[in-house]
């Protein structure tokens, strides 16, 4: 697998466009992604029970093997708008379907931006029809820009890999950068591939990849009403279709998909509101509670790898969301006490005397007490734009998980306090 | 019940003192609270599994009917210091016991401040012995000051009430103001009363009062390793002892104790790091999940009032801890979308179309959509130093809960990023 250019345009047979319709003041605010024939589709959606109209509508379309396009607007989340919101979302999909000449049931829709503002449907309709005239397969620069909200740079990525001797490509665009509106944010990612693959296999792979990537990042812990990751796969590459999870081809494809998701997930965090650094929090060797394992064994089942790793991820998420940890990171303060205290309230049991904490590769806590580290030197080595925090719980039979977060700066407060609807 | 002067000195037979020993640069850092005879004692401790030495030691002393004193230092949390920390905590209690001539088992200890720094025991010993020479029963100003860390004002309160025709008093001191060190914070509260009351009754009342007060506040969601609320009751008032929870006397006393806890809990939030306003988040009419109620009914038990209210409190806590909600509050932004989105990720089920949200008494969301409110006028009425947020879920058989929080300002980031250990 290697990276390649073109974003969404890298795989064969996908076109995209960006257009300006006036929801936002200046930048493009409508994106269209179109497959030239029916595509197998899978999706993962926000776990917030308050869901935007587009999330509900897209969920109802899955599973599908006949999807043709994704229409997206930025600047308005079309969330919490009641029946009017559902109607506007439906219209948006219909305008897209008409513009490209396919059925409404072949269109995914997505919105990101302010919650609770009415959609300016005349503008949206004009924007979608304009975007349809701009579709091209050279690159996805315009589409990647058109889905941005508080993002400071567009996010796209593509890889090529070999599946059963055939070259296959995966391309994607994504946006961040806080978790919810009305500071105009929401995590969205759209992926396309020319690989041939079964829908159920694609859905399972996407769910697993998202667990380790987009569901393992946090900017502020606030889950959006609009979050979604969608993938379209249409088989133009001509590989022998991937029909199961356990083949060599499946492993190669899933690894590539994971890498696409991981790259873009980290880009979202790197561009988190006010962020000055990308921080990985890796928690190692955390075992599931014995009672849970026993209950599974007794019922003849096994915990999945993700279930086993979820305890390590809970610890990592609690640390990654702690305002005290995040402000310390902004200040380059090697404050292991805040990390340990956050771990202690995560709900996961551990032995305080067995835990080891490292910052930027330097051990700061072990054997139940701080190490004799040089504060100023360590602070200096924390001052770059990437930082690794590692916590080892040393539990037998344990799993590990990594969560990516950013620091908490004056700029975050400024962006989120001074914006007015 | 009415408020009265004197703090810890209001009830009969309690003395207190504050002294300077040099853990902190300038301010008093040792407090001593002494009962002139054996007192019934109860306590509530941090739920963090990383616990300071003082928390572990105090828990082991309860239940007790023979406590005599509480010794406290600020500036050093004596947490995560391994066996040396346990030894230093033990020494601290012993110095206090010797200084006032009682047994070590009659002393509670408490520490607040930096996590993971060694305790300067020579200074601490001198400070405790000095404090013992300064004990007086005029007021508790010096003790209230000596337990402060990043607090900007001392917190004390006292009430008088009539129990069975006899005048009884409750006095207390507390400190905030972030949740954990090393920015030198931790929530501590020490309460004394001259009422005569059984230990088990006192413990149950304290636990219930703390549930609704100190366990219903948040500054940043970070649970300290050192949090504790202790109460000493010694019966000098001469009331007929309170021996059960269901009498008129018990109800009067518990209400007064609740009011003391509530007053100080709100003071802690009002003085939260960087806070510009005290915000109450009240969530009404949230019913427990039907499956849980059915399981209780099937087993012949009832959910307690607190268990029933815990679902409303979960929603309120998720809102109260959301960085996006808290930054919007700092900016006086009537941002109901962030409130609703936070509620949606709280884990509690509700119907989005039945929910009502009010800010400062003005409805902003109902019937599944925003109301037609005047943004600028509402923003203006949010700009005071107190604000009420109300969410009504309209679920049959539901309970309500209130959580108190503060806003999230530049100053919070400054305090927590620029401090270095």
Interface residues (C-beta under 8 A of the other chain):
Chain A: X47 X48 X49 X50 X51 X77 X79 X80 X81 X82 X83 X84 X114 X115 X116 X178 X179 X180 X181 X182 X183 X220 X221 X222 X223 X224 X225 X322 X323 X324 X327 X328 X330 X331 X333 X334 X335 X336 X337 X338 X340 X341 X342 X343 X344 X345 X349 X350 X352 X353 X365 X367 X368 X369 X370 X375 X379 X408 X409 X410 X412 X413 X414 X416 X417 X418 X419 X420 X421
Chain B: X47 X48 X49 X50 X51 X77 X79 X80 X81 X82 X83 X84 X114 X115 X116 X178 X179 X180 X181 X182 X183 X220 X221 X222 X223 X224 X225 X322 X323 X324 X327 X328 X330 X331 X333 X334 X335 X336 X337 X338 X340 X341 X342 X343 X344 X345 X349 X350 X352 X353 X365 X367 X368 X369 X370 X375 X379 X408 X409 X410 X412 X413 X414 X416 X417 X418 X419 X420 X421
